[in-house]
Amino acid sequence: MRRLFFSVLMFCVLPAWADGHDQLYKVAGWAEQRAHFNDALSAAQQRYRNSLPPVVYQALVDNSNKRFAAQAMDQRAEAQLRKHLTDPKPALAFFQSPLGRKIVAAELLATRRDQLAKNAQGLPKIQAEATRSLIIGHLAQALPAREAGAEVSLAIAGVAADSLSQMIPGLLGGGQAQGMLNGQRERLMQQIDKDLNNTLLYVYRELSDPELEEFATFAESPEGKAYYQAALAAIRAGLAVGQSTSSLTQ
């Protein structure tokens, strides 16, 4: 799950939506992040190929491919972003700025396949002065990173639960599997929170203190909060957390 942690804003927009939301998807790097997520998912599938019985492995692959089909993820995520973000212009203006582009570049670098492999055993510990640590603390509170990371873990676990239910009908029926997964959300966020400040220090290591402060100011602003709340809703919808894979194909 660690390799998938950063890959939480990963959905692209349909070309027909040539408006502010469409521009925001492109400028904020959602299309690239979705591609990075697919790379990470493929790598995870390959790691399990030789450690699971063939029938179990194939069920996991089939279910993950259905749940994370690009077009379906796009449709679910885009609908929620549009529903929850009434005005995309403030966020668009921020991410079109030189600082916004620098932030997006840092996030895309962190989720590249080679970087995920490089840091598979954990990120290096970053030493920071008091001022920088304080700014990162504000940023950690403003960004929905812990929530998004938990949703990714729950979505991946949901695929395993679906596969097990299909192989042994009735074992986790009546919504029991999804209920068990949802009960882990708080625990997952607590685990992510332990390393969150160091994670942000690493991802945004090329930003200066003034740039980090400007980023935190945007994230804490009403416009920034609106964007990141909408983004989290879009992530949850795209990953279809709490839904069985079979229900997504109906």
C-alpha positions as CSV (number, residue, x, y, z in Angstrom):
1,M,0.0,0.0,0.0
2,R,3.0,2.3,0.6
3,R,3.7,2.4,-3.1
4,L,0.2,3.6,-3.8
5,F,0.0,6.2,-1.1
6,F,0.9,9.2,-3.2
7,S,-1.1,8.0,-6.1
8,V,-4.4,9.4,-4.8
9,L,-5.3,12.2,-7.4
10,M,-5.3,10.0,-10.4
11,F,-8.3,10.7,-12.7
12,C,-8.5,12.5,-16.0
13,V,-11.3,14.3,-17.8
14,L,-13.2,13.5,-21.0
15,P,-12.0,15.7,-23.8
16,A,-15.6,16.9,-24.5
17,W,-15.6,18.9,-21.2
18,A,-13.7,22.0,-22.4
19,D,-14.4,24.3,-19.5
20,G,-12.9,25.3,-16.2
21,H,-13.2,21.9,-14.7
22,D,-11.5,20.4,-17.7
23,Q,-8.7,22.8,-17.5
24,L,-8.3,22.2,-13.8
25,Y,-7.9,18.5,-14.4
26,K,-5.2,19.0,-16.9
27,V,-3.3,21.7,-15.1
28,A,-3.4,20.0,-11.8
29,G,-1.9,16.8,-13.3
30,W,-4.8,14.5,-12.8
31,A,-4.3,12.7,-16.1
32,E,-0.7,12.0,-15.3
33,Q,-1.5,10.9,-11.8
34,R,-4.1,8.4,-13.1
35,A,-1.5,6.9,-15.4
36,H,0.9,6.6,-12.5
37,F,-1.8,4.9,-10.5
38,N,-2.3,2.4,-13.3
39,D,1.5,1.8,-13.3
40,A,1.5,1.1,-9.6
41,L,-1.5,-1.2,-9.8
42,S,0.1,-3.2,-12.6
43,A,3.3,-3.5,-10.5
44,A,1.3,-4.7,-7.5
45,Q,-0.5,-7.3,-9.6
46,Q,2.9,-8.6,-10.8
47,R,4.2,-8.9,-7.3
48,Y,1.4,-11.2,-6.3
49,R,1.6,-13.4,-9.5
50,N,3.9,-16.0,-7.9
51,S,2.7,-15.8,-4.4
52,L,-1.0,-16.7,-4.9
53,P,-2.8,-19.7,-6.3
54,P,-3.6,-19.0,-10.0
55,V,-7.4,-18.9,-9.5
56,V,-7.0,-16.4,-6.6
57,Y,-4.5,-14.3,-8.5
58,Q,-6.8,-14.2,-11.6
59,A,-9.8,-13.2,-9.5
60,L,-7.8,-10.3,-7.9
61,V,-6.6,-9.1,-11.3
62,D,-10.1,-9.3,-12.9
63,N,-11.7,-7.5,-10.0
64,S,-9.0,-4.8,-9.8
65,N,-9.2,-4.2,-13.6
66,K,-13.0,-3.8,-13.3
67,R,-12.9,-1.5,-10.3
68,F,-10.1,0.7,-11.6
69,A,-11.1,0.8,-15.3
70,A,-10.0,4.2,-16.5
71,Q,-13.1,5.4,-18.2
72,A,-15.4,4.3,-15.3
73,M,-13.1,6.0,-12.8
74,D,-13.1,9.1,-14.8
75,Q,-16.9,9.3,-15.0
76,R,-17.4,8.7,-11.3
77,A,-14.7,11.1,-10.2
78,E,-15.5,13.9,-12.6
79,A,-19.1,13.8,-11.7
80,Q,-18.3,14.3,-8.0
81,L,-15.7,17.1,-8.6
82,R,-18.3,19.0,-10.6
83,K,-20.9,18.4,-8.0
84,H,-18.7,19.6,-5.1
85,L,-16.6,22.3,-6.7
86,T,-19.0,25.0,-7.9
87,D,-16.3,27.4,-9.0
88,P,-13.1,25.9,-10.4
89,K,-11.5,29.3,-11.3
90,P,-9.6,30.0,-8.0
91,A,-8.0,26.6,-8.0
92,L,-7.3,26.8,-11.7
93,A,-5.6,30.2,-11.2
94,F,-3.4,28.8,-8.4
95,F,-2.3,25.7,-10.3
96,Q,-1.6,27.7,-13.5
97,S,0.8,30.0,-11.5
98,P,4.5,29.2,-11.5
99,L,4.2,27.9,-7.9
100,G,1.2,25.8,-8.8
101,R,3.1,24.2,-11.7
102,K,6.1,23.6,-9.4
103,I,3.8,21.8,-6.9
104,V,2.2,19.6,-9.6
105,A,5.7,18.7,-10.9
106,A,6.8,17.7,-7.4
107,E,3.7,15.5,-6.9
108,L,4.1,13.9,-10.3
109,L,7.7,13.1,-9.6
110,A,6.8,11.5,-6.3
111,T,4.3,9.1,-7.9
112,R,6.5,8.0,-10.9
113,R,7.1,4.3,-11.1
114,D,10.8,4.6,-10.6
115,Q,10.4,6.9,-7.6
116,L,7.9,4.5,-6.0
117,A,10.3,1.6,-6.5
118,K,13.2,3.7,-5.1
119,N,11.2,4.5,-1.9
120,A,9.5,1.1,-1.5
121,Q,11.1,0.6,1.9
122,G,10.2,4.0,3.1
123,L,11.2,7.6,2.5
124,P,14.4,9.1,3.8
125,K,14.1,11.2,6.9
126,I,14.2,14.9,6.1
127,Q,15.7,17.3,8.6
128,A,14.0,20.7,8.6
129,E,14.4,24.0,10.5
130,A,11.7,25.0,12.9
131,T,10.0,27.5,10.5
132,R,9.8,24.9,7.7
133,S,8.5,22.3,10.1
134,L,5.8,24.7,11.3
135,I,4.7,25.4,7.7
136,I,4.6,21.7,6.9
137,G,2.4,21.1,9.9
138,H,-0.1,23.6,8.6
139,L,0.0,22.0,5.2
140,A,-0.5,18.6,6.7
141,Q,-3.7,19.8,8.4
142,A,-5.0,21.5,5.3
143,L,-4.4,18.8,2.7
144,P,-6.6,15.6,2.7
145,A,-3.5,13.4,2.3
146,R,-4.3,11.1,5.3
147,E,-7.9,10.7,4.2
148,A,-7.0,10.0,0.5
149,G,-4.3,7.5,1.5
150,A,-6.9,5.6,3.6
151,E,-9.3,5.6,0.7
152,V,-6.6,4.0,-1.6
153,S,-5.9,1.3,1.0
154,L,-9.6,0.6,1.5
155,A,-10.2,0.4,-2.2
156,I,-7.4,-2.1,-2.7
157,A,-8.6,-4.1,0.3
158,G,-12.1,-4.0,-1.2
159,V,-10.9,-5.8,-4.3
160,A,-9.5,-8.6,-2.1
161,A,-12.7,-8.9,-0.1
162,D,-14.8,-9.0,-3.3
163,S,-12.5,-11.8,-4.7
164,L,-12.8,-13.8,-1.5
165,S,-16.6,-13.4,-1.5
166,Q,-16.8,-14.6,-5.1
167,M,-14.7,-17.7,-4.4
168,I,-16.6,-18.6,-1.2
169,P,-20.2,-17.3,-1.7
170,G,-21.8,-16.2,1.6
171,L,-18.6,-15.9,3.5
172,L,-18.7,-12.1,3.6
173,G,-22.3,-11.5,2.4
174,G,-24.8,-8.9,3.3
175,G,-22.4,-6.0,3.1
176,Q,-20.2,-7.5,5.8
177,A,-17.0,-7.2,3.8
178,Q,-17.4,-3.5,3.0
179,G,-18.5,-2.8,6.6
180,M,-15.3,-4.4,7.9
181,L,-13.2,-2.3,5.5
182,N,-15.0,0.9,6.4
183,G,-14.3,0.2,10.1
184,Q,-10.5,0.4,9.3
185,R,-10.6,4.0,7.9
186,E,-9.7,5.7,11.2
187,R,-6.9,3.3,11.9
188,L,-5.4,3.7,8.5
189,M,-5.5,7.5,8.8
190,Q,-3.7,7.3,12.1
191,Q,-1.0,5.1,10.5
192,I,-0.5,7.6,7.7
193,D,-0.5,10.5,10.0
194,K,2.6,9.2,11.8
195,D,4.8,9.8,8.7
196,L,2.8,12.5,7.0
197,N,5.0,15.5,7.9
198,N,8.1,13.7,6.7
199,T,6.3,12.6,3.5
200,L,5.3,16.2,2.7
201,L,8.8,17.4,3.5
202,Y,10.2,14.9,1.0
203,V,7.6,15.5,-1.8
204,Y,7.9,19.3,-1.6
205,R,11.6,19.4,-0.8
206,E,12.4,21.6,-3.8
207,L,10.0,24.3,-2.6
208,S,11.5,27.2,-0.6
209,D,10.0,28.2,2.7
210,P,8.1,31.2,1.2
211,E,6.7,28.9,-1.5
212,L,5.6,26.4,1.0
213,E,3.9,29.1,3.0
214,E,2.1,30.4,0.0
215,F,1.0,26.8,-0.7
216,A,-0.3,26.4,2.8
217,T,-2.1,29.8,2.6
218,F,-3.9,28.6,-0.5
219,A,-4.8,25.2,1.0
220,E,-6.2,26.9,4.2
221,S,-8.2,29.5,2.2
222,P,-11.9,29.0,1.5
223,E,-11.1,28.5,-2.1
224,G,-8.4,25.9,-1.3
225,K,-10.6,24.1,1.1
226,A,-13.3,23.9,-1.5
227,Y,-11.0,22.4,-4.0
228,Y,-9.4,19.8,-1.7
229,Q,-12.8,18.8,-0.3
230,A,-14.1,18.3,-3.8
231,A,-10.9,16.4,-4.8
232,L,-11.4,14.0,-1.9
233,A,-15.0,13.4,-2.9
234,A,-13.8,12.7,-6.4
235,I,-11.1,10.3,-5.2
236,R,-13.6,8.4,-3.1
237,A,-16.0,8.2,-6.0
238,G,-13.3,7.2,-8.5
239,L,-12.0,4.4,-6.3
240,A,-15.6,3.3,-5.5
241,V,-14.8,2.7,-1.8
242,G,-17.7,0.9,-0.1
243,Q,-19.1,-0.5,-3.3
244,S,-18.7,-4.1,-4.4
245,T,-17.1,-4.6,-7.8
246,S,-20.2,-6.4,-9.1
247,S,-22.3,-3.4,-8.4
248,L,-20.0,-1.2,-10.6
249,T,-20.6,-3.4,-13.6
250,Q,-24.4,-3.4,-13.4
